[in-house]
Amino acid sequence: MKKFVLGVLVILLFSAGLSWADSTRTIARKSKVVVASEVTSAQGVVVYKVTGYANAASAVYGLYNTSSLGTASEAKCKVEGGEATQYDQLPTLDFGKDGITFDSGLTVVTNGAYVAIEYL
C-alpha cells in the first residue's frame, strides 16, 4: 500500500511540474485550406508547413510573396508544388521551426489543388 501511495504522489508531483511550464513559449499557429487562388494574408507571415490534395490531374500550386493576385509573378514565387495523379495527396513540405518568411504577404495560386497551409 505504501508503494501505491508513493507512486500516486510521484505521478501527482510530476504532473504538477508540467503545469509550471512557461506558457509564453507556446505559439499558436494558424491553418487554412485554400481551394481557389486567393490572398491568404496581406501582411507578412511565416509559413511552416504546406500539404494538400490533388483534386485534378496535374494539380499545381504556388505560394507568392505578395499581397495581391495581380502581382503574383515568377520572381515572387517562394514555394511551388504539385501532383500528377488526381486524388493523391500533395507532398508535404515542412520548413522546420523557423519556417519561410513572406514579408509582403501571402498569395496562393492553385490549379486543381487544395492546399493546406500552416502559418503564423
Secondary structure by P-SEA (a helix, b strand, c coil): caaaaaaaaaaaaaaaaaaacccccbbbbbbbbbcccccccccbbbbccbbbbccccbbbbbbbccccccccccccccccccccccccccbbbbccccccccccbbbbbbcccbbbbbcc
